[in-house]
Amino acid sequence: MKFTQVEVTATGLKKSILDSTAPMRAYFIENGIHNYEEQKQGQEHKATHRAIILTDMEKKETNSL
């Protein structure tokens, strides 16, 4: 099973936005999910994908990227 880890901060949760780390960007490119370098700026170019977030306590399905 392929996966990537995300470190979520309190600020990221509060703002509902996370910065993509280099390993995450590489994972997305290698698996054909997303290429940030090709994404245009602006809300009209926002990309979302179905994701599953696993914690010690729960599994949450969401649309995010």
N, CA, C, O and CB atoms as a CASP TS submission, in Angstrom:
PFRMAT TS
TARGET T0000
AUTHOR 0000-0000-0000
METHOD Language model
MODEL 1
PARENT N/A
ATOM      1  N   MET     1       0.840  -1.160   0.000  1.00  0.00           N
ATOM      2  CA  MET     1       0.000   0.000   0.000  1.00  0.00           C
ATOM      3  C   MET     1       0.896   1.236   0.000  1.00  0.00           C
ATOM      4  O   MET     1       1.783   1.367   0.843  1.00  0.00           O
ATOM      5  CB  MET     1      -0.962  -0.010   1.211  1.00  0.00           C
ATOM      6  N   LYS     2       0.664   2.125  -0.932  1.00  0.00           N
ATOM      7  CA  LYS     2       1.433   3.360  -1.006  1.00  0.00           C
ATOM      8  C   LYS     2       0.778   4.415  -0.126  1.00  0.00           C
ATOM      9  O   LYS     2      -0.447   4.499  -0.037  1.00  0.00           O
ATOM     10  CB  LYS     2       1.545   3.856  -2.468  1.00  0.00           C
ATOM     11  N   PHE     3       1.614   5.219   0.521  1.00  0.00           N
ATOM     12  CA  PHE     3       1.093   6.283   1.372  1.00  0.00           C
ATOM     13  C   PHE     3       2.142   7.360   1.550  1.00  0.00           C
ATOM     14  O   PHE     3       3.315   7.158   1.236  1.00  0.00           O
ATOM     15  CB  PHE     3       0.653   5.731   2.737  1.00  0.00           C
ATOM     16  N   THR     4       1.716   8.498   2.052  1.00  0.00           N
ATOM     17  CA  THR     4       2.631   9.551   2.447  1.00  0.00           C
ATOM     18  C   THR     4       2.175  10.086   3.792  1.00  0.00           C
ATOM     19  O   THR     4       0.986  10.060   4.110  1.00  0.00           O
ATOM     20  CB  THR     4       2.695  10.683   1.380  1.00  0.00           C
ATOM     21  N   GLN     5       3.115  10.566   4.571  1.00  0.00           N
ATOM     22  CA  GLN     5       2.783  11.104   5.884  1.00  0.00           C
ATOM     23  C   GLN     5       2.635  12.612   5.819  1.00  0.00           C
ATOM     24  O   GLN     5       3.315  13.289   5.048  1.00  0.00           O
ATOM     25  CB  GLN     5       3.848  10.719   6.910  1.00  0.00           C
ATOM     26  N   VAL     6       1.737  13.124   6.642  1.00  0.00           N
ATOM     27  CA  VAL     6       1.484  14.552   6.728  1.00  0.00           C
ATOM     28  C   VAL     6       1.587  14.953   8.189  1.00  0.00           C
ATOM     29  O   VAL     6       0.983  14.320   9.056  1.00  0.00           O
ATOM     30  CB  VAL     6       0.088  14.926   6.132  1.00  0.00           C
ATOM     31  N   GLU     7       2.343  15.995   8.462  1.00  0.00           N
ATOM     32  CA  GLU     7       2.412  16.518   9.821  1.00  0.00           C
ATOM     33  C   GLU     7       1.477  17.724   9.891  1.00  0.00           C
ATOM     34  O   GLU     7       1.730  18.758   9.272  1.00  0.00           O
ATOM     35  CB  GLU     7       3.890  16.908  10.221  1.00  0.00           C
ATOM     36  N   VAL     8       0.412  17.578  10.640  1.00  0.00           N
ATOM     37  CA  VAL     8      -0.601  18.614  10.750  1.00  0.00           C
ATOM     38  C   VAL     8      -0.346  19.452  12.005  1.00  0.00           C
ATOM     39  O   VAL     8      -0.175  18.919  13.101  1.00  0.00           O
ATOM     40  CB  VAL     8      -2.018  17.993  10.784  1.00  0.00           C
ATOM     41  N   THR     9      -0.324  20.769  11.820  1.00  0.00           N
ATOM     42  CA  THR     9      -0.143  21.670  12.957  1.00  0.00           C
ATOM     43  C   THR     9      -1.492  22.239  13.375  1.00  0.00           C
ATOM     44  O   THR     9      -2.459  22.165  12.617  1.00  0.00           O
ATOM     45  CB  THR     9       0.847  22.812  12.608  1.00  0.00           C
ATOM     46  N   ALA    10      -1.563  22.799  14.559  1.00  0.00           N
ATOM     47  CA  ALA    10      -2.795  23.429  15.041  1.00  0.00           C
ATOM     48  C   ALA    10      -3.207  24.571  14.112  1.00  0.00           C
ATOM     49  O   ALA    10      -4.392  24.745  13.828  1.00  0.00           O
ATOM     50  CB  ALA    10      -2.609  23.952  16.486  1.00  0.00           C
ATOM     51  N   THR    11      -2.233  25.346  13.641  1.00  0.00           N
ATOM     52  CA  THR    11      -2.530  26.451  12.724  1.00  0.00           C
ATOM     53  C   THR    11      -3.102  25.928  11.409  1.00  0.00           C
ATOM     54  O   THR    11      -4.060  26.489  10.878  1.00  0.00           O
ATOM     55  CB  THR    11      -1.264  27.284  12.455  1.00  0.00           C
ATOM     56  N   GLY    12      -2.518  24.861  10.889  1.00  0.00           N
ATOM     57  CA  GLY    12      -3.010  24.259   9.653  1.00  0.00           C
ATOM     58  C   GLY    12      -4.441  23.778   9.794  1.00  0.00           C
ATOM     59  O   GLY    12      -5.257  23.962   8.891  1.00  0.00           O
ATOM     60  N   LEU    13      -4.744  23.162  10.924  1.00  0.00           N
ATOM     61  CA  LEU    13      -6.115  22.712  11.158  1.00  0.00           C
ATOM     62  C   LEU    13      -7.072  23.886  11.270  1.00  0.00           C
ATOM     63  O   LEU    13      -8.172  23.859  10.720  1.00  0.00           O
ATOM     64  CB  LEU    13      -6.187  21.863  12.420  1.00  0.00           C
ATOM     65  N   LYS    14      -6.647  24.910  11.983  1.00  0.00           N
ATOM     66  CA  LYS    14      -7.505  26.087  12.186  1.00  0.00           C
ATOM     67  C   LYS    14      -7.813  26.776  10.855  1.00  0.00           C
ATOM     68  O   LYS    14      -8.947  27.196  10.622  1.00  0.00           O
ATOM     69  CB  LYS    14      -6.831  27.086  13.154  1.00  0.00           C
ATOM     70  N   LYS    15      -6.817  26.892   9.991  1.00  0.00           N
ATOM     71  CA  LYS    15      -6.986  27.582   8.712  1.00  0.00           C
ATOM     72  C   LYS    15      -7.463  26.642   7.599  1.00  0.00           C
ATOM     73  O   LYS    15      -7.765  27.094   6.494  1.00  0.00           O
ATOM     74  CB  LYS    15      -5.675  28.236   8.303  1.00  0.00           C
ATOM     75  N   SER    16      -7.530  25.355   7.883  1.00  0.00           N
ATOM     76  CA  SER    16      -7.911  24.335   6.891  1.00  0.00           C
ATOM     77  C   SER    16      -7.014  24.377   5.663  1.00  0.00           C
ATOM     78  O   SER    16      -7.477  24.213   4.534  1.00  0.00           O
ATOM     79  CB  SER    16      -9.366  24.523   6.468  1.00  0.00           C
ATOM     80  N   ILE    17      -5.717  24.601   5.897  1.00  0.00           N
ATOM     81  CA  ILE    17      -4.753  24.623   4.801  1.00  0.00           C
ATOM     82  C   ILE    17      -3.418  24.079   5.318  1.00  0.00           C
ATOM     83  O   ILE    17      -3.010  24.361   6.444  1.00  0.00           O
ATOM     84  CB  ILE    17      -4.586  26.072   4.223  1.00  0.00           C
ATOM     85  N   LEU    18      -2.760  23.307   4.482  1.00  0.00           N
ATOM     86  CA  LEU    18      -1.471  22.731   4.858  1.00  0.00           C
ATOM     87  C   LEU    18      -0.460  22.981   3.758  1.00  0.00           C
ATOM     88  O   LEU    18      -0.801  22.986   2.575  1.00  0.00           O
ATOM     89  CB  LEU    18      -1.599  21.220   5.138  1.00  0.00           C
ATOM     90  N   ASP    19       0.779  23.188   4.152  1.00  0.00           N
ATOM     91  CA  ASP    19       1.853  23.308   3.170  1.00  0.00           C
ATOM     92  C   ASP    19       2.302  21.909   2.770  1.00  0.00           C
ATOM     93  O   ASP    19       2.412  21.018   3.613  1.00  0.00           O
ATOM     94  CB  ASP    19       3.049  24.140   3.735  1.00  0.00           C
ATOM     95  N   SER    20       2.553  21.730   1.515  1.00  0.00           N
ATOM     96  CA  SER    20       3.018  20.449   1.015  1.00  0.00           C
ATOM     97  C   SER    20       4.527  20.341   1.215  1.00  0.00           C
ATOM     98  O   SER    20       5.276  21.234   0.819  1.00  0.00           O
ATOM     99  CB  SER    20       2.646  20.274  -0.473  1.00  0.00           C
ATOM    100  N   THR    21       4.961  19.260   1.821  1.00  0.00           N
ATOM    101  CA  THR    21       6.389  19.038   2.032  1.00  0.00           C
ATOM    102  C   THR    21       7.007  18.421   0.779  1.00  0.00           C
ATOM    103  O   THR    21       6.287  17.920  -0.084  1.00  0.00           O
ATOM    104  CB  THR    21       6.629  18.127   3.262  1.00  0.00           C
ATOM    105  N   ALA    22       8.316  18.455   0.677  1.00  0.00           N
ATOM    106  CA  ALA    22       9.006  17.874  -0.485  1.00  0.00           C
ATOM    107  C   ALA    22       8.679  16.385  -0.652  1.00  0.00           C
ATOM    108  O   ALA    22       8.408  15.958  -1.775  1.00  0.00           O
ATOM    109  CB  ALA    22      10.525  18.061  -0.345  1.00  0.00           C
ATOM    110  N   PRO    23       8.692  15.568   0.430  1.00  0.00           N
ATOM    111  CA  PRO    23       8.324  14.156   0.242  1.00  0.00           C
ATOM    112  C   PRO    23       6.879  13.980  -0.236  1.00  0.00           C
ATOM    113  O   PRO    23       6.591  13.078  -1.023  1.00  0.00           O
ATOM    114  CB  PRO    23       8.522  13.393   1.545  1.00  0.00           C
ATOM    115  N   MET    24       5.981  14.832   0.235  1.00  0.00           N
ATOM    116  CA  MET    24       4.582  14.746  -0.194  1.00  0.00           C
ATOM    117  C   MET    24       4.451  15.117  -1.667  1.00  0.00           C
ATOM    118  O   MET    24       3.741  14.443  -2.413  1.00  0.00           O
ATOM    119  CB  MET    24       3.692  15.664   0.669  1.00  0.00           C
ATOM    120  N   ARG    25       5.129  16.183  -2.094  1.00  0.00           N
ATOM    121  CA  ARG    25       5.081  16.580  -3.508  1.00  0.00           C
ATOM    122  C   ARG    25       5.637  15.468  -4.393  1.00  0.00           C
ATOM    123  O   ARG    25       5.076  15.175  -5.449  1.00  0.00           O
ATOM    124  CB  ARG    25       5.875  17.890  -3.734  1.00  0.00           C
ATOM    125  N   ALA    26       6.734  14.851  -3.967  1.00  0.00           N
ATOM    126  CA  ALA    26       7.334  13.756  -4.733  1.00  0.00           C
ATOM    127  C   ALA    26       6.366  12.573  -4.821  1.00  0.00           C
ATOM    128  O   ALA    26       6.215  11.980  -5.889  1.00  0.00           O
ATOM    129  CB  ALA    26       8.669  13.310  -4.089  1.00  0.00           C
ATOM    130  N   TYR    27       5.718  12.228  -3.723  1.00  0.00           N
ATOM    131  CA  TYR    27       4.742  11.138  -3.707  1.00  0.00           C
ATOM    132  C   TYR    27       3.605  11.426  -4.687  1.00  0.00           C
ATOM    133  O   TYR    27       3.208  10.550  -5.455  1.00  0.00           O
ATOM    134  CB  TYR    27       4.182  10.931  -2.282  1.00  0.00           C
ATOM    135  N   PHE    28       3.084  12.652  -4.659  1.00  0.00           N
ATOM    136  CA  PHE    28       1.986  13.021  -5.553  1.00  0.00           C
ATOM    137  C   PHE    28       2.399  12.895  -7.017  1.00  0.00           C
ATOM    138  O   PHE    28       1.637  12.375  -7.832  1.00  0.00           O
ATOM    139  CB  PHE    28       1.521  14.451  -5.261  1.00  0.00           C
ATOM    140  N   ILE    29       3.600  13.367  -7.356  1.00  0.00           N
ATOM    141  CA  ILE    29       4.073  13.282  -8.743  1.00  0.00           C
ATOM    142  C   ILE    29       4.287  11.824  -9.149  1.00  0.00           C
ATOM    143  O   ILE    29       3.826  11.405 -10.211  1.00  0.00           O
ATOM    144  CB  ILE    29       5.386  14.084  -8.920  1.00  0.00           C
ATOM    145  N   GLU    30       4.980  11.050  -8.314  1.00  0.00           N
ATOM    146  CA  GLU    30       5.295   9.650  -8.622  1.00  0.00           C
ATOM    147  C   GLU    30       4.038   8.807  -8.814  1.00  0.00           C
ATOM    148  O   GLU    30       4.056   7.829  -9.562  1.00  0.00           O
ATOM    149  CB  GLU    30       6.148   9.049  -7.512  1.00  0.00           C
ATOM    150  N   ASN    31       2.952   9.176  -8.150  1.00  0.00           N
ATOM    151  CA  ASN    31       1.723   8.392  -8.213  1.00  0.00           C
ATOM    152  C   ASN    31       0.650   9.031  -9.085  1.00  0.00           C
ATOM    153  O   ASN    31      -0.510   8.620  -9.058  1.00  0.00           O
ATOM    154  CB  ASN    31       1.183   8.185  -6.830  1.00  0.00           C
ATOM    155  N   GLY    32       1.048  10.044  -9.862  1.00  0.00           N
ATOM    156  CA  GLY    32       0.129  10.666 -10.806  1.00  0.00           C
ATOM    157  C   GLY    32      -1.053  11.375 -10.158  1.00  0.00           C
ATOM    158  O   GLY    32      -2.120  11.489 -10.762  1.00  0.00           O
ATOM    159  N   ILE    33      -0.868  11.850  -8.936  1.00  0.00           N
ATOM    160  CA  ILE    33      -1.953  12.506  -8.210  1.00  0.00           C
ATOM    161  C   ILE    33      -2.007  13.999  -8.506  1.00  0.00           C
ATOM    162  O   ILE    33      -3.071  14.547  -8.789  1.00  0.00           O
ATOM    163  CB  ILE    33      -1.795  12.281  -6.713  1.00  0.00           C
ATOM    164  N   HIS    34      -0.844  14.652  -8.438  1.00  0.00           N
ATOM    165  CA  HIS    34      -0.831  16.109  -8.632  1.00  0.00           C
ATOM    166  C   HIS    34       0.601  16.581  -8.855  1.00  0.00           C
ATOM    167  O   HIS    34       1.550  16.001  -8.326  1.00  0.00           O
ATOM    168  CB  HIS    34      -1.462  16.840  -7.409  1.00  0.00           C
ATOM    169  N   ASN    35       0.745  17.651  -9.651  1.00  0.00           N
ATOM    170  CA  ASN    35       2.045  18.286  -9.851  1.00  0.00           C
ATOM    171  C   ASN    35       1.883  19.770  -9.558  1.00  0.00           C
ATOM    172  O   ASN    35       1.304  20.507 -10.356  1.00  0.00           O
ATOM    173  CB  ASN    35       2.590  18.047 -11.307  1.00  0.00           C
ATOM    174  N   TYR    36       2.393  20.203  -8.420  1.00  0.00           N
ATOM    175  CA  TYR    36       2.242  21.589  -7.995  1.00  0.00           C
ATOM    176  C   TYR    36       2.890  22.566  -8.972  1.00  0.00           C
ATOM    177  O   TYR    36       2.411  23.689  -9.127  1.00  0.00           O
ATOM    178  CB  TYR    36       2.838  21.773  -6.616  1.00  0.00           C
ATOM    179  N   GLU    37       3.969  22.155  -9.631  1.00  0.00           N
ATOM    180  CA  GLU    37       4.647  23.056 -10.560  1.00  0.00           C
ATOM    181  C   GLU    37       3.797  23.377 -11.784  1.00  0.00           C
ATOM    182  O   GLU    37       3.989  24.418 -12.413  1.00  0.00           O
ATOM    183  CB  GLU    37       5.961  22.450 -10.999  1.00  0.00           C
ATOM    184  N   GLU    38       2.865  22.502 -12.127  1.00  0.00           N
ATOM    185  CA  GLU    38       1.986  22.729 -13.277  1.00  0.00           C
ATOM    186  C   GLU    38       0.672  23.418 -12.893  1.00  0.00           C
ATOM    187  O   GLU    38      -0.079  23.847 -13.769  1.00  0.00           O
ATOM    188  CB  GLU    38       1.684  21.408 -13.959  1.00  0.00           C
ATOM    189  N   GLN    39       0.396  23.525 -11.610  1.00  0.00           N
ATOM    190  CA  GLN    39      -0.861  24.119 -11.159  1.00  0.00           C
ATOM    191  C   GLN    39      -0.794  25.638 -11.245  1.00  0.00           C
ATOM    192  O   GLN    39       0.144  26.262 -10.748  1.00  0.00           O
ATOM    193  CB  GLN    39      -1.182  23.681  -9.720  1.00  0.00           C
ATOM    194  N   LYS    40      -1.802  26.219 -11.882  1.00  0.00           N
ATOM    195  CA  LYS    40      -1.877  27.680 -11.979  1.00  0.00           C
ATOM    196  C   LYS    40      -2.352  28.260 -10.657  1.00  0.00           C
ATOM    197  O   LYS    40      -2.966  27.563  -9.850  1.00  0.00           O
ATOM    198  CB  LYS    40      -2.821  28.111 -13.127  1.00  0.00           C
ATOM    199  N   GLN    41      -2.063  29.547 -10.436  1.00  0.00           N
ATOM    200  CA  GLN    41      -2.438  30.236  -9.204  1.00  0.00           C
ATOM    201  C   GLN    41      -3.913  30.618  -9.215  1.00  0.00           C
ATOM    202  O   GLN    41      -4.512  30.786 -10.277  1.00  0.00           O
ATOM    203  CB  GLN    41      -1.575  31.483  -9.008  1.00  0.00           C
ATOM    204  N   GLY    42      -4.490  30.753  -8.031  1.00  0.00           N
ATOM    205  CA  GLY    42      -5.859  31.241  -7.893  1.00  0.00           C
ATOM    206  C   GLY    42      -6.845  30.157  -7.521  1.00  0.00           C
ATOM    207  O   GLY    42      -6.648  28.980  -7.823  1.00  0.00           O
ATOM    208  N   GLN    43      -7.916  30.578  -6.855  1.00  0.00           N
ATOM    209  CA  GLN    43      -8.950  29.646  -6.400  1.00  0.00           C
ATOM    210  C   GLN    43      -9.595  28.870  -7.553  1.00  0.00           C
ATOM    211  O   GLN    43     -10.029  27.733  -7.369  1.00  0.00           O
ATOM    212  CB  GLN    43     -10.020  30.402  -5.636  1.00  0.00           C
ATOM    213  N   GLU    44      -9.658  29.481  -8.734  1.00  0.00           N
ATOM    214  CA  GLU    44     -10.283  28.794  -9.860  1.00  0.00           C
ATOM    215  C   GLU    44      -9.461  27.586 -10.328  1.00  0.00           C
ATOM    216  O   GLU    44      -9.951  26.765 -11.104  1.00  0.00           O
ATOM    217  CB  GLU    44     -10.476  29.766 -11.014  1.00  0.00           C
ATOM    218  N   HIS    45      -8.216  27.479  -9.857  1.00  0.00           N
ATOM    219  CA  HIS    45      -7.346  26.354 -10.221  1.00  0.00           C
ATOM    220  C   HIS    45      -7.098  25.413  -9.039  1.00  0.00           C
ATOM    221  O   HIS    45      -6.224  24.549  -9.103  1.00  0.00           O
ATOM    222  CB  HIS    45      -6.011  26.877 -10.752  1.00  0.00           C
ATOM    223  N   LYS    46      -7.863  25.583  -7.970  1.00  0.00           N
ATOM    224  CA  LYS    46      -7.719  24.737  -6.789  1.00  0.00           C
ATOM    225  C   LYS    46      -8.023  23.287  -7.157  1.00  0.00           C
ATOM    226  O   LYS    46      -9.002  23.012  -7.851  1.00  0.00           O
ATOM    227  CB  LYS    46      -8.652  25.218  -5.648  1.00  0.00           C
ATOM    228  N   ALA    47      -7.200  22.379  -6.702  1.00  0.00           N
ATOM    229  CA  ALA    47      -7.383  20.954  -6.988  1.00  0.00           C
ATOM    230  C   ALA    47      -7.693  20.215  -5.691  1.00  0.00           C
ATOM    231  O   ALA    47      -7.049  20.442  -4.667  1.00  0.00           O
ATOM    232  CB  ALA    47      -6.119  20.355  -7.672  1.00  0.00           C
ATOM    233  N   THR    48      -8.679  19.336  -5.745  1.00  0.00           N
ATOM    234  CA  THR    48      -8.988  18.493  -4.590  1.00  0.00           C
ATOM    235  C   THR    48      -9.084  17.047  -5.046  1.00  0.00           C
ATOM    236  O   THR    48      -9.439  16.759  -6.189  1.00  0.00           O
ATOM    237  CB  THR    48     -10.311  18.944  -3.900  1.00  0.00           C
ATOM    238  N   HIS    49      -8.760  16.147  -4.130  1.00  0.00           N
ATOM    239  CA  HIS    49      -8.828  14.716  -4.387  1.00  0.00           C
ATOM    240  C   HIS    49      -9.331  14.025  -3.136  1.00  0.00           C
ATOM    241  O   HIS    49      -9.139  14.519  -2.025  1.00  0.00           O
ATOM    242  CB  HIS    49      -7.448  14.151  -4.817  1.00  0.00           C
ATOM    243  N   ARG    50      -9.970  12.892  -3.313  1.00  0.00           N
ATOM    244  CA  ARG    50     -10.426  12.109  -2.174  1.00  0.00           C
ATOM    245  C   ARG    50      -9.201  11.626  -1.397  1.00  0.00           C
ATOM    246  O   ARG    50      -8.227  11.152  -1.984  1.00  0.00           O
ATOM    247  CB  ARG    50     -11.314  10.905  -2.635  1.00  0.00           C
ATOM    248  N   ALA    51      -9.261  11.749  -0.101  1.00  0.00           N
ATOM    249  CA  ALA    51      -8.148  11.320   0.750  1.00  0.00           C
ATOM    250  C   ALA    51      -8.702  10.639   2.000  1.00  0.00           C
ATOM    251  O   ALA    51      -9.837  10.890   2.405  1.00  0.00           O
ATOM    252  CB  ALA    51      -7.241  12.529   1.137  1.00  0.00           C
ATOM    253  N   ILE    52      -7.900   9.792   2.591  1.00  0.00           N
ATOM    254  CA  ILE    52      -8.247   9.160   3.855  1.00  0.00           C
ATOM    255  C   ILE    52      -7.176   9.547   4.860  1.00  0.00           C
ATOM    256  O   ILE    52      -5.986   9.315   4.646  1.00  0.00           O
ATOM    257  CB  ILE    52      -8.369   7.601   3.713  1.00  0.00           C
ATOM    258  N   ILE    53      -7.617  10.137   5.949  1.00  0.00           N
ATOM    259  CA  ILE    53      -6.702  10.562   7.006  1.00  0.00           C
ATOM    260  C   ILE    53      -6.813   9.564   8.148  1.00  0.00           C
ATOM    261  O   ILE    53      -7.898   9.335   8.682  1.00  0.00           O
ATOM    262  CB  ILE    53      -7.019  12.021   7.494  1.00  0.00           C
ATOM    263  N   LEU    54      -5.680   8.972   8.517  1.00  0.00           N
ATOM    264  CA  LEU    54      -5.645   8.009   9.606  1.00  0.00           C
ATOM    265  C   LEU    54      -4.927   8.613  10.795  1.00  0.00           C
ATOM    266  O   LEU    54      -3.826   9.148  10.663  1.00  0.00           O
ATOM    267  CB  LEU    54      -4.964   6.705   9.167  1.00  0.00           C
ATOM    268  N   THR    55      -5.551   8.526  11.948  1.00  0.00           N
ATOM    269  CA  THR    55      -4.912   8.945  13.192  1.00  0.00           C
ATOM    270  C   THR    55      -4.885   7.735  14.120  1.00  0.00           C
ATOM    271  O   THR    55      -5.332   6.648  13.752  1.00  0.00           O
ATOM    272  CB  THR    55      -5.666  10.164  13.853  1.00  0.00           C
ATOM    273  N   ASP    56      -4.360   7.932  15.320  1.00  0.00           N
ATOM    274  CA  ASP    56      -4.368   6.848  16.303  1.00  0.00           C
ATOM    275  C   ASP    56      -5.792   6.472  16.704  1.00  0.00           C
ATOM    276  O   ASP    56      -6.046   5.357  17.161  1.00  0.00           O
ATOM    277  CB  ASP    56      -3.567   7.250  17.542  1.00  0.00           C
ATOM    278  N   MET    57      -6.709   7.409  16.527  1.00  0.00           N
ATOM    279  CA  MET    57      -8.066   7.220  17.042  1.00  0.00           C
ATOM    280  C   MET    57      -9.136   7.006  15.972  1.00  0.00           C
ATOM    281  O   MET    57     -10.174   6.407  16.255  1.00  0.00           O
ATOM    282  CB  MET    57      -8.441   8.397  17.862  1.00  0.00           C
ATOM    283  N   GLU    58      -8.903   7.484  14.748  1.00  0.00           N
ATOM    284  CA  GLU    58      -9.974   7.406  13.764  1.00  0.00           C
ATOM    285  C   GLU    58      -9.484   7.390  12.327  1.00  0.00           C
ATOM    286  O   GLU    58      -8.311   7.625  12.039  1.00  0.00           O
ATOM    287  CB  GLU    58     -10.903   8.548  13.950  1.00  0.00           C
ATOM    288  N   LYS    59     -10.418   7.106  11.438  1.00  0.00           N
ATOM    289  CA  LYS    59     -10.202   7.155   9.989  1.00  0.00           C
ATOM    290  C   LYS    59     -11.218   8.160   9.457  1.00  0.00           C
ATOM    291  O   LYS    59     -12.414   8.029   9.715  1.00  0.00           O
ATOM    292  CB  LYS    59     -10.365   5.714   9.297  1.00  0.00           C
ATOM    293  N   LYS    60     -10.750   9.163   8.716  1.00  0.00           N
ATOM    294  CA  LYS    60     -11.633  10.196   8.199  1.00  0.00           C
ATOM    295  C   LYS    60     -11.430  10.334   6.696  1.00  0.00           C
ATOM    296  O   LYS    60     -10.306  10.508   6.225  1.00  0.00           O
ATOM    297  CB  LYS    60     -11.382  11.541   8.910  1.00  0.00           C
ATOM    298  N   GLU    61     -12.530  10.255   5.946  1.00  0.00           N
ATOM    299  CA  GLU    61     -12.463  10.457   4.505  1.00  0.00           C
ATOM    300  C   GLU    61     -12.786  11.921   4.208  1.00  0.00           C
ATOM    301  O   GLU    61     -13.680  12.510   4.816  1.00  0.00           O
ATOM    302  CB  GLU    61     -13.447   9.497   3.752  1.00  0.00           C
ATOM    303  N   THR    62     -12.043  12.495   3.266  1.00  0.00           N
ATOM    304  CA  THR    62     -12.208  13.911   2.956  1.00  0.00           C
ATOM    305  C   THR    62     -11.821  14.189   1.511  1.00  0.00           C
ATOM    306  O   THR    62     -11.192  13.348   0.869  1.00  0.00           O
ATOM    307  CB  THR    62     -11.369  14.773   3.908  1.00  0.00           C
ATOM    308  N   ASN    63     -12.178  15.326   1.004  1.00  0.00           N
ATOM    309  CA  ASN    63     -11.686  15.805  -0.286  1.00  0.00           C
ATOM    310  C   ASN    63     -10.641  16.862   0.017  1.00  0.00           C
ATOM    311  O   ASN    63     -10.955  17.927   0.548  1.00  0.00           O
ATOM    312  CB  ASN    63     -12.852  16.378  -1.195  1.00  0.00           C
ATOM    313  N   SER    64      -9.409  16.562  -0.322  1.00  0.00           N
ATOM    314  CA  SER    64      -8.340  17.511  -0.009  1.00  0.00           C
ATOM    315  C   SER    64      -7.141  17.253  -0.889  1.00  0.00           C
ATOM    316  O   SER    64      -7.074  16.261  -1.615  1.00  0.00           O
ATOM    317  CB  SER    64      -7.943  17.422   1.469  1.00  0.00           C
ATOM    318  N   LEU    65      -6.198  18.166  -0.809  1.00  0.00           N
ATOM    319  CA  LEU    65      -4.900  18.015  -1.453  1.00  0.00           C
ATOM    320  C   LEU    65      -3.995  19.069  -0.931  1.00  0.00           C
ATOM    321  O   LEU    65      -2.835  19.142  -1.334  1.00  0.00           O
ATOM    322  CB  LEU    65      -5.003  18.095  -2.978  1.00  0.00           C
TER
END
